Each structure stands twice: as structure tokens, then as C-alpha cells.
């Protein structure tokens, strides 16, 4: 084999081909934009074709049932505040751990890199909490999950839809008994380059102090709907927290996303997982009585297995909803996003002049966005949350 993929927008970097290669002829290499792609070492390749044939990306998704859709939030407000939306993932994961199961998901490592991790205790689960707006490296977690299943452990594997599809293909190849495996995919906005994220952290560390903590979206600052990141700086003695939306502006610009994220093949109602989770954007209009400023999750139950586990959870307040309501403000369920016209120009400037120059030109706050931060603080004190959110949506137009 000369290549696993034909063009870059046909590879999501899930590592399935690498993990399955019988001669270990495939290694993942970072391209100039910071994304991992499989490279074949021709001297080791036996031309078996397994890498291409096992690739799940782009293949049709077979659904077991029409999804059952719910709005959900943790009853415990303190726990909900520590989660990114309504805390549905935390509730699912704790249910699995209570039965001696194992969790796999995107975690924040001590060096602030994001990669998939294995957790079998509540303490180990903590780094997997909250969203990470950067591509997570799955490493060898597919083989770890397979080993756990073969030893009779329950497994919950969470990730982007393309990562979950990769795991499914991996387990299917080995004919692994998946009765004890629960897959959870996220309503994905796209996966930015790890290199750009690392450049941002390095930029902040050079400008201020070393970054010791990075929270991609901090709802404790101005509420669940606010797109503000929290960075904690420390030199060992002095520590200071800083709030910004510079990285989130880059994320929402969609200029830093992997090529496969444009017109994502998984941005549809048919899902490759047992359960789909995300923020329930639009809950104010869909179910105003269930609205809560501390966060609400949308939960899609795509299989009977997912439905059974969800019924076992007692710590969630839930309200039945529908796909039409839940998908109204979720492009990740309705075909994704079209290409950004400035995509190539952004990357060209990044390679020529660096991170600061590219983001300064293409991802800066507008005066309206800056002004909204101040306006919202005032309005939140005098108006109901639904009214404030409606004004914010009008200002976005």
C-alpha cells in the first residue's frame, strides 16, 4: 500500500488503521498544521489492504432505532457547575464506575495536552470532565478497551463521532463481544489543531507566567452560555486566573479545524454510538420550564443498550424532548458547516508569520462582541435569563 487515504479530508486521524496493522507498518505523523495522519513504512507493509478496508470514515451508519431525545441535568447544582453543560456524561460515567467498569475519554494531562485516558475511579475520571476544544489523541485506547472487554469489564468509551466509529471498526475486526461496551459520541463542532492550541498556551506563558491550568469554557464566570476560557498562571509561588475568549474566537471561526470537519459525514441524525451528548442549545424556547443557567445537556438514546443504562441513572432530572427541537441550534446534527473562505489564507499567514499574526487578523473580537460582555453583566441583573439569551442571539446576526 502506498497510502491509507487519498486526500486529507478523507482521514480523521482516529488511529484504527495503525492499531490494526499486523506488521506495525503504520505510524502516525504530524503534518505542518499539527494534525496526525497515518504514514505507511513500505519496507514493513505486506500489502494486505487491512488499513483501507477497516477504515470506518465515510461508511454508512446502521441505526438500531429512532433516537429517543431528552433534556437532562444533574440534580446536584455543585456537580452540575463542575461539568460543561448539564453533567450527563458525569452521571453516565459514574454509573459505569459504580459497577466496576472503566471509562475512556478525552482528558487534560498535567502538561496541558489533550489525549484519551483510561479511568476506573472517580479521581481518575476528573480530568475527563468538561469539553476540550482540540483534537484528542486516542493513543492505544482502542486496544486497552478491547482488553478490558475481554476480561469482563464494562467499558464506556466517549469521543467524537469519528473516534467512536473508529473504535467500532477496531472491535468489529477482532469480533470482540461488545455486550459490555457502551459508546458515547459528542455533538461535535469540529476539532481544532493541537499545534495551534499548544502555540496559544506557549504564547500566553511567554507573555505572562507559565500556564498551569486551562479551562476551555468556564461557565462559573458569566454562566453556561458564555464563551469564555479560563487560564491560570503560576510560577510556583504566585498564581493568577485570567479570562479570555481569544482561543474560543479561533475555535468558532472554524479556521483551525481538521479538513474532515468541513461538511462532516457524522453531522446527522443517524449516530454511530449508543448515546449522543451535547449542550442543549435553544432549551429556553424548546422547554422554558427546564431552562437553567447552570447548564442543560441534550441526550440522544440511539440503541436499546443506551436506553437501558440511561434508565438506571437516578441523579439526573430529565424531560422528554424531540430531535427536531434538540437539533434546531445544533449544526452538528444537521449537516455541519460549509468550508470557510479564509481557511487557506489563515493557514498561509500562520506558517509565514506565526500564531499571533494569524489569529490577530482572522479571529479578533469585534467591538460588538466585546461590548456584549459588559451589556450582559448588566442585563442579567434585571432581566430573566430567556430574555437575555434572546437579545444575545439578535446581536449575533
PATOR-559972 format. One line per 2 residues: their letters; for each residue x, y, z of C-alpha. Coordinates in Angstrom, 1 decimal, always signed. Each point is the difference from the previous one (the first is absolute). Example, Ala and Ser with C-alpha at 12.3 -4.5 7.8 and 13.67 -1.06 7.14 Angstrom:
2
AS> +12.3/-4.5/+7.8 | +1.4/+3.4/-0.7
//
This chain:
397
XX> +0.0/+0.0/+0.0 | +1.2/+3.5/-0.8
XX> -2.5/+1.9/+2.1 | -2.9/-0.7/+2.3
XX> -2.0/+3.0/-1.3 | -0.3/+1.9/-3.3
XX> -0.4/+3.5/+1.3 | +0.2/+1.6/+3.4
XX> -3.7/+0.6/+0.4 | -0.5/-3.8/-0.1
XX> +2.0/-0.7/+3.2 | -1.1/+1.0/+3.5
XX> +3.2/-1.2/+1.8 | -1.8/-2.6/+2.2
XX> +2.9/-2.5/-0.1 | -2.1/-3.0/-0.9
XX> +2.3/-0.9/-3.0 | +3.1/+0.4/+2.2
XX> -1.4/-2.1/+2.8 | -1.1/-2.8/-2.4
XX> +3.1/-0.3/-2.2 | +1.3/-3.6/+0.4
XX> +3.6/+1.0/-0.8 | +0.0/+3.4/+1.8
XX> +0.8/+1.7/-3.3 | -2.1/+3.1/+0.8
XX> +1.1/+2.9/+2.1 | -1.8/+3.2/+0.8
XX> +1.8/+3.1/-1.2 | -0.9/+3.6/+0.6
XX> -0.4/+2.2/-3.0 | +0.9/+3.7/-0.2
XX> -3.3/+1.0/+1.4 | +0.3/-2.2/+3.1
XX> -2.4/-2.8/-1.0 | +1.0/-3.7/+0.2
XX> -0.2/-2.2/-3.2 | +1.0/-3.6/-0.5
XX> +3.2/-0.6/-2.0 | +0.9/-3.4/-1.4
XX> +3.5/-1.3/+0.4 | +0.3/-1.8/-3.3
XX> +2.8/-2.3/+1.1 | -2.4/-1.5/+2.7
XX> -3.2/+0.0/-2.1 | -1.2/-3.4/-1.3
XX> -2.8/+1.6/-2.1 | -2.8/-1.8/+1.8
XX> -2.4/+3.0/-0.4 | -1.3/-0.3/+3.5
XX> +0.7/+3.7/+0.7 | -2.2/+1.2/-2.8
XX> -2.7/-2.6/+0.4 | -0.4/+0.5/+3.7
XX> -0.3/+3.8/-0.2 | -3.4/+1.0/+1.3
XX> +0.1/+3.6/-1.2 | -2.7/+0.8/-2.5
XX> -1.7/-3.4/+0.2 | -3.8/+0.0/+0.5
XX> -1.3/-0.2/+3.6 | -2.5/-2.7/+0.8
XX> -2.5/+1.1/+2.6 | -1.7/-2.3/+2.5
XX> -2.9/+2.3/+0.8 | -1.2/+3.6/-0.4
XX> +1.7/+2.0/+2.8 | -1.8/+0.8/+3.2
XX> +0.8/+3.6/+0.9 | +0.1/+1.5/+3.5
XX> +1.1/+3.2/+1.7 | +2.0/-0.9/+3.2
XX> +1.9/+1.6/+2.8 | +1.6/-1.2/+3.2
XX> -2.2/+0.5/+3.1 | +3.1/+1.1/+2.0
XX> +0.6/+3.6/-1.0 | +3.6/+0.0/+1.2
XX> +0.8/-3.1/-2.1 | -1.8/+1.6/-3.0
XX> +2.1/+3.1/+0.3 | +3.2/-2.1/-0.2
XX> -1.2/-1.5/-3.2 | -0.1/+1.7/-3.4
XX> -3.8/-0.2/-0.7 | -2.5/-1.9/+2.1
XX> +2.3/-2.7/+1.2 | -1.5/-2.9/-1.9
XX> +3.4/-1.5/-0.8 | +1.0/+0.1/+3.7
XX> -3.1/-1.9/+1.0 | +0.5/-2.6/-2.7
XX> +3.6/-0.5/+0.9 | -0.6/-0.3/+3.7
XX> -2.7/-2.6/-0.7 | +2.6/-2.1/-1.9
XX> +2.7/+0.5/+2.7 | -2.5/-1.0/+2.7
XX> -0.3/-3.4/-1.7 | +3.8/-0.4/-0.1
XX> +0.2/+1.1/-3.6 | +2.6/+2.1/-1.9
XX> -0.4/+3.4/-1.7 | +2.0/+1.2/-3.1
XX> -0.2/+3.7/-1.1 | +1.8/+3.2/-0.8
XX> +2.0/+1.1/+3.0 | +2.2/+3.0/+0.9
XX> +3.5/-1.3/+0.9 | +2.3/+1.8/+2.5
XX> +2.0/+1.5/-3.0 | -3.3/+1.5/-1.3
XX> -0.1/-2.3/-3.0 | -3.3/-1.7/-0.8
XX> -0.1/-3.7/-0.6 | -2.3/-3.0/+0.7
XX> +0.4/-1.5/+3.4 | -1.2/-3.0/+2.0
XX> -1.8/+0.5/+3.3 | -1.3/-2.5/+2.5
XX> -0.4/+2.2/+3.0 | -1.8/+3.3/+0.6
XX> +3.4/+1.7/+0.6 | +1.3/-1.3/-3.4
XX> -3.3/+1.1/-1.6 | +0.4/+3.7/+0.9
XX> +2.5/+0.9/-2.8 | -2.6/-1.4/-2.5
XX> -2.6/+2.5/+1.1 | -0.9/+3.1/-2.0
XX> +0.5/+0.7/-3.7 | +3.3/+0.2/-1.7
XX> -0.1/+2.1/-3.2 | +3.0/-1.7/-1.7
XX> +0.5/-3.4/-1.6 | +0.7/-2.7/+2.6
XX> +2.6/-2.7/-0.8 | -1.6/-3.4/+0.5
XX> +3.5/-1.6/+0.4 | -0.5/-3.8/+0.7
XX> -3.3/+0.3/+1.8 | -1.8/-2.1/-2.6
XX> +2.2/-3.0/+0.9 | -0.3/+0.8/+3.7
XX> -3.8/+0.1/-0.3 | +0.0/-3.4/-1.8
XX> +2.2/-1.5/+2.7 | -2.4/+1.3/+2.7
XX> -3.0/-1.5/-1.8 | +1.7/-3.3/-0.4
XX> +0.7/-0.1/+3.7 | -3.7/+0.5/+0.8
XX> +0.1/+3.7/+0.8 | -2.7/+2.4/-1.0
XX> +1.3/+2.8/-2.2 | -1.3/+3.5/-0.8
XX> +1.9/+1.5/-2.9 | -0.7/+3.7/-0.8
XX> +1.3/+2.1/-2.8 | -0.8/+1.8/-3.2
XX> -2.3/-2.0/-2.4 | +3.0/-0.8/-2.3
XX> +2.0/-1.4/+3.0 | -2.9/-2.1/+1.1
XX> -0.4/-1.3/-3.5 | +3.7/-0.9/+0.1
XX> -0.4/-2.0/+3.2 | -3.0/-1.8/-1.4
XX> +2.0/-1.0/-3.1 | +2.9/-1.1/+2.2
XX> -2.2/-2.2/+2.2 | -1.9/-1.4/-3.0
XX> +3.3/-1.2/-1.6 | +0.9/-2.0/+3.1
XX> -3.6/-1.2/+0.4 | +0.1/+1.3/+3.6
XX> -3.1/-0.6/+2.0 | -1.4/+3.5/+0.4
XX> -2.9/-0.8/+2.4 | +1.9/+1.8/+2.8
XX> +1.1/+2.9/-2.1 | -1.9/+3.3/+0.0
XX> +1.0/+2.7/-2.5 | -0.7/+3.7/+0.5
XX> +0.6/+2.5/-2.8 | -0.2/+3.7/+0.2
XX> -1.9/+2.5/-2.1 | +3.2/+1.3/-1.6
XX> +0.7/+3.6/-1.2 | +3.3/-1.2/-1.5
XX> +3.5/-0.8/+1.3 | +2.7/+2.8/-0.1
XX> +3.7/-0.7/-0.4 | +1.9/-1.1/+3.1
XX> +2.9/+2.0/-1.3 | -1.9/+3.3/+0.0
XX> -1.3/-0.7/+3.5 | +3.5/-0.7/+1.2
XX> +1.3/+3.2/-1.7 | -2.7/+2.0/+1.8
XX> +1.1/-1.5/+3.4 | +3.6/+0.8/-0.9
XX> -0.9/+3.5/-1.0 | -1.8/+0.7/+3.3
XX> +2.9/-1.6/+2.0 | +2.5/+2.3/-1.7
XX> -2.1/+3.1/+0.4 | -1.1/-0.6/+3.6
XX> +1.0/-3.0/+2.2 | +0.0/-3.7/-0.6
XX> -3.5/-1.3/-0.6 | -0.9/-2.5/+2.7
XX> -3.7/-0.6/-0.9 | -2.1/+0.5/-3.1
XX> -3.8/-0.2/+0.1 | -1.4/+0.3/-3.6
XX> -3.4/+1.4/+1.1 | -0.5/+1.3/+3.5
XX> -3.7/+0.3/+0.9 | +0.8/+1.1/+3.5
XX> +1.1/+3.4/-1.4 | -3.2/+1.2/-1.7
XX> -2.2/-3.0/-0.3 | -0.5/-3.0/-2.2
XX> -0.6/+1.8/-3.3 | +3.2/+2.1/+0.3
XX> +2.9/-0.9/-2.3 | +2.9/+0.9/+2.3
XX> +3.1/-2.0/+0.8 | +1.7/+0.0/+3.3
XX> +3.8/-0.1/+0.2 | +1.9/-0.3/+3.3
XX> +3.6/+1.2/+0.1 | +2.5/-1.0/+2.6
XX> +3.8/+0.2/+0.6 | -0.1/-2.3/+3.0
XX> -0.6/+2.9/+2.5 | -2.4/+2.4/-1.8
XX> -3.2/-1.1/-1.6 | -2.5/+2.1/-2.0
XX> -3.2/-0.9/-1.9 | -0.7/+1.6/-3.4
XX> -3.1/+0.0/-2.1 | +0.0/+0.4/-3.8
XX> -1.8/-1.1/-3.1 | +3.0/+0.2/-2.4
XX> +0.3/-3.8/-0.5 | -3.8/-0.4/-0.1
XX> -0.1/+2.6/-2.8 | +2.4/-2.2/-1.9
XX> -2.1/-3.1/+0.7 | -3.2/+1.6/-1.1
XX> +1.6/+1.5/-3.1 | +0.4/-3.6/-1.3
XX> +3.3/+1.0/-1.6 | +2.1/-2.3/+2.2
XX> -2.1/-3.2/-0.5 | +1.2/-3.2/-1.6
XX> -0.9/-0.3/-3.7 | -2.5/-2.8/+0.7
XX> -2.1/+2.3/+2.1 | -1.2/+1.9/-3.0
XX> -3.4/-1.6/-0.9 | +0.6/-2.6/+2.6
XX> -1.4/-3.4/-1.0 | -1.2/-0.7/+3.6
XX> -2.0/+3.3/+0.4 | -3.4/-1.7/-0.3
XX> -2.8/-1.7/+1.9 | +1.4/-3.5/-0.6
XX> +2.7/-0.5/+2.6 | +2.8/-2.7/+0.4
XX> -0.3/-0.1/+3.8 | -2.4/-1.3/+2.7
XX> -0.4/+3.5/+1.5 | +0.6/+3.5/-1.4
XX> +0.6/+2.9/+2.3 | +0.3/+3.8/-0.4
XX> -1.1/+3.4/+1.3 | -3.7/+0.5/-0.4
XX> +0.2/+3.3/-1.8 | -3.4/+1.5/-0.5
XX> -1.4/-1.5/+3.2 | -1.4/+3.4/+0.9
XX> -2.5/-0.2/-2.9 | -0.4/-3.8/-0.3
XX> -0.6/-0.7/+3.7 | -0.1/+3.3/+1.9
XX> -1.0/-1.6/+3.3 | +3.2/-2.2/-0.1
XX> +2.4/+2.9/-0.8 | +2.8/+0.4/+2.5
XX> +2.8/+2.5/-0.1 | +2.4/-2.6/+1.4
XX> -0.4/-2.3/-3.0 | -2.2/-2.5/-1.8
XX> +1.1/-3.1/-2.0 | -1.7/-1.4/-3.0
XX> +0.0/-3.9/+0.1 | -0.8/-2.1/-3.1
XX> -0.5/-3.7/+0.7 | +0.9/-1.8/-3.3
XX> -0.1/-3.6/+1.1 | -1.9/-2.2/+2.5
XX> +3.2/-0.5/+1.9 | +0.4/+3.8/+0.4
XX> -3.7/+0.3/+1.0 | +0.4/-2.7/+2.7
XX> +3.0/+1.7/+1.6 | -1.7/+3.4/+0.0
XX> -3.0/-1.4/+1.8 | +2.3/-1.2/+2.8
XX> +1.3/+3.5/+0.8 | -1.8/+1.7/+2.9
XX> +2.0/+3.2/+0.5 | -1.2/+1.7/-3.2
XX> -3.1/+2.2/-0.4 | -1.4/-0.8/-3.4
XX> -2.6/+1.3/-2.4 | -1.1/-1.8/-3.2
XX> +0.8/+2.0/-3.1 | +0.2/-0.6/-3.8
XX> +2.7/-0.1/-2.7 | -1.6/+3.0/-1.8
XX> +0.2/+2.1/+3.1 | +3.5/-1.1/+1.1
XX> +1.6/+0.4/-3.4 | -1.4/+3.5/-0.7
XX> +3.1/+1.7/+1.3 | +2.4/-2.9/-0.6
XX> +1.8/+0.0/-3.4 | +1.8/-3.1/+1.2
XX> -3.3/-1.8/-0.5 | -1.1/+1.7/-3.2
XX> +2.8/-0.4/-2.5 | +2.8/+1.9/+1.6
XX> +1.7/+3.1/-1.4 | +1.0/+1.0/-3.5
XX> +3.7/+0.9/-0.8 | +1.3/+3.3/+1.3
XX> +1.2/+2.2/-2.9 | +2.9/+1.3/+2.1
XX> +1.2/-3.5/+1.0 | +3.0/-0.2/-2.3
XX> +1.0/+3.7/+0.5 | -0.1/-0.6/+3.8
XX> +2.4/-2.9/-0.1 | +2.3/+1.8/-2.5
XX> +0.3/+2.9/+2.3 | +0.5/-2.3/+3.0
XX> +2.9/-1.7/-1.7 | +1.6/+3.2/-1.2
XX> -0.4/+2.2/+3.0 | -1.2/-2.2/+2.9
XX> -2.9/-0.6/+2.3 | -0.4/+3.6/+1.3
XX> -0.1/+1.6/-3.5 | -2.5/-2.5/-1.4
XX> -2.4/+0.2/+2.9 | +0.3/+3.8/+0.3
XX> -1.1/+0.4/-3.6 | -2.7/-2.7/-0.2
XX> -1.2/-0.7/+3.5 | -0.2/+3.3/+1.8
XX> -3.0/+1.1/+2.1 | -2.3/+2.5/-1.6
XX> -0.9/+3.1/+2.0 | -3.6/-1.4/+0.2
XX> +1.3/-3.3/+1.5 | +2.1/+1.9/+2.5
XX> -2.9/+2.3/+0.9 | -2.3/-3.0/+0.5
XX> +2.1/-1.2/+2.9 | -0.7/+3.2/+1.9
XX> -3.6/+0.3/-1.1 | -0.8/-3.6/+1.0
XX> +1.3/+0.6/+3.6 | -2.5/+2.9/+0.3
XX> -2.9/-1.7/-1.6 | +0.4/-3.2/+2.0
XX> -0.7/+2.0/+3.1 | -3.3/+1.4/-1.2
XX> -1.4/-2.4/-2.6 | -1.1/-3.7/-0.1
XX> +2.6/-2.3/-1.5 | -2.1/-0.8/-3.0
XX> -0.3/+3.6/-1.0 | +3.8/+0.6/+0.4
XX> +0.7/-3.0/-2.2 | -2.5/+1.2/-2.6
XX> +1.8/+3.4/-0.1 | +3.3/-1.7/-0.4
XX> -1.2/-2.1/-3.0 | -1.3/+3.2/-1.7
XX> +3.4/+1.7/+0.5 | +1.7/-3.0/-1.7
X> -1.9/+0.6/-3.2
//
